[in-house]
Amino acid sequence: MAATNPRQSGAAATARSERTQPVTQKITTFLWFDNNAEEAVKFYVSVFKNSKILNTARYTDVGPGPKGSVMTIDFELDGQRFTALNGGPQFKFTEAISLVVHCETQQEVDYYWEKLSEGGQQVECGWLKDKYGLFWQITPQILLDLLHDSDQEKLNRVMKAMMQMKKLDIEGLEKAAQER
């Protein structure tokens, strides 16, 4: 018997082929907002390059939200797919989950730090909470590289420097790594 791919059979395959944006990402982050998912998504799409809103689904007269109001929005941030839901006030974001923005330069760190922390809260060690309550880590790649260094003394110096920073500073991290 020939094996079939359940993702490509029957009505589901037909519905999927009719979409304007096929699902190519197996796991998607689903973000629960009270009632401002559309505002949040428009903000995030404005911050990240190569980003767009893909689809919007609205509540019907069955609810639970008001008929015609946004229920979910599928969107991409720099090619990474997300879904936002207007689900009501029952659940809030916490530090237990955050989105990491990998940065190559200090200019990138500064850009994302300023944009995403505006109206939110600058925490520490590269963490911030945006104005919608979602937590982000604005992380230079050099930090991730340094954290995997086998030199324990260097690692300790880098960690000590990082723990004293709010927004991460590449020059400060590199200086700590080079100190003897």
Summary of the structure (lengths in Angstrom):
residues: 180
radius of gyration: 20.5
end to end distance: 66.2
largest distance: 67.5
contacts: 465
relative contact order: 0.11
helix: 35%
strand: 24%
